Amino acid sequence: MNLSKYTRIVTHDDLDGVVSAAIVSIATGIERCYFTGPVTIFEGRASTTEEDIVCDLPCPVRFGMWFDHHSGNLADIELRGLEVKEIPGNFSPAPSCARVVYEYYRDKVQFPSFIEDTVARTDRVDSFDYRTMEQWREPLPERFLADSIIAVSRDGKNYHRYLKKLVSLLRNSSMEEALADVDVKAAMESFRDLEERSLKLIEQDTRFHDDDTEHEIAIIDLTRHNRKPGILRNLAFILHPEALAVLLIQNQYKGGRKTNDLTFSMSLSFLMNTREHNKDVGEIMRAMNLGDGHPGAGSGRLPCSSKNEMLKARDHTVGSILKMWKEFG
């Protein structure tokens, strides 16, 4: 394809973003990648141009092509008075952005035979499509790669280098083959250490709201910590298998320093994949003007000007989330 006017891929710094970038790279030949998060794009703190192909992120003001699958980002497009069908790229409420990118290019590009399997595995991870604890903990390549990204994310110096390497690996090999790379192996080992520390933190800092008599939402509250602790929130389902969701509350850290701003991230248990329900975590985040997400997972941010305001906002927000959770049925 002749896409010489595009020179860079701007993508989410998670497995879905990495796989999306690998697919775009195969289709266009672009090798330059920039990794960031949705809040950075939403707040306009990432510089983008008409030469960028943006994946798995809110649609920035300036861009060349845009691929996404988040309903909240679609709503933002509509609020800006834009027609999504007229935007170069593709939007679909698919299980992953990788799926959205692949469906756009699959009839235009000859992909390696392993790519379809890579996309299917990414679908499962990004949508948390598991039915049992055993499925979730199964030692599969997609889980190991997603875990490795989480482990390396705490290393600011090497994080982007590692993500770029993963894009290259997944562009040229299957997920299973990528696991043989020495840096991937090291990241997986770091994840195992993080997992042990996370379980200890969850045991210490997890509670249930007084009004949550059925213990449906496990609340991990890390606001007491002065240094940002590394944690894997979904491990709460191991210690609290009865929980239907986990809500992680942290302060935002800037330059390694704790601020009064709060971040909330929430995900459904795999138990919810086995029953009929109307729970939608992304909609909860959007309705409360905190952030965005999928039905099964979402995150957001709440600015606070003082510690006192932060503590009050934390308790009020948790109560509001629980109330909305019950209303969804």
KAPEKA-V416096 format. One record per pair of residues at least 4 apart in sequence whose C-alpha atoms are under 6 Angstrom apart, sorted by the first residue. I is the first residue (numbers start at 0). J is the second residue. Records with the same first field share a line. If there is no record, write none. Layout:
# KAPEKA-V416096
I=J, J
This chain:
# KAPEKA-V416096
5=50, 51
6=50
7=31, 32, 51
8=32, 51, 52, 53
9=32, 33, 34, 53
10=16, 34, 53, 54
11=16, 34, 35, 36, 55
12=16, 34, 35
14=145
15=19, 97
16=55
17=166
18=97
19=97
20=24
21=166, 170
23=27
24=28, 29
37=56, 57
38=42
39=44, 45
40=45
47=61
48=61, 62
49=61, 62, 63
50=63
51=62, 63
52=63, 64, 65
53=65
54=66, 67
55=67, 96
57=72
64=87, 88
65=88
66=88, 89, 90
67=90, 96
68=90, 91, 92, 93, 96
71=291
76=81
77=81
94=122, 126
95=122, 125
97=118
98=118
101=105
104=108
113=173
120=141
123=127, 128
129=134, 135, 269
130=269, 272
133=137
140=174, 175
142=146
147=186, 187
148=152
150=189, 190
151=158
152=158
154=158
165=169
166=170
168=172, 177
178=183
193=197
197=230, 231
200=204
201=205
204=219, 220
205=218, 219
206=218
207=217, 218
214=242
215=242, 243
216=242, 244, 245
217=245
218=245, 246
219=247
220=248
221=249
222=249, 250
235=239
236=240
243=267, 268
244=266, 267, 268
245=265, 266
246=264, 265
247=263, 264
248=262, 263
249=261, 262
250=260, 261, 262
251=258, 260, 261
252=256, 257, 258
259=303, 305, 306, 309
260=301, 302, 303
261=300, 301
262=299, 300
263=298, 299
264=297, 298
265=296, 297
266=295, 296
267=295
277=327, 328
278=327
279=294
280=294, 295, 296, 297
281=291, 292, 293, 294, 297
282=286
284=289, 290, 291
285=290, 291
289=299, 300
290=298, 299
291=297, 298
292=296, 297
293=297
303=309
308=312
309=313
312=316
320=324
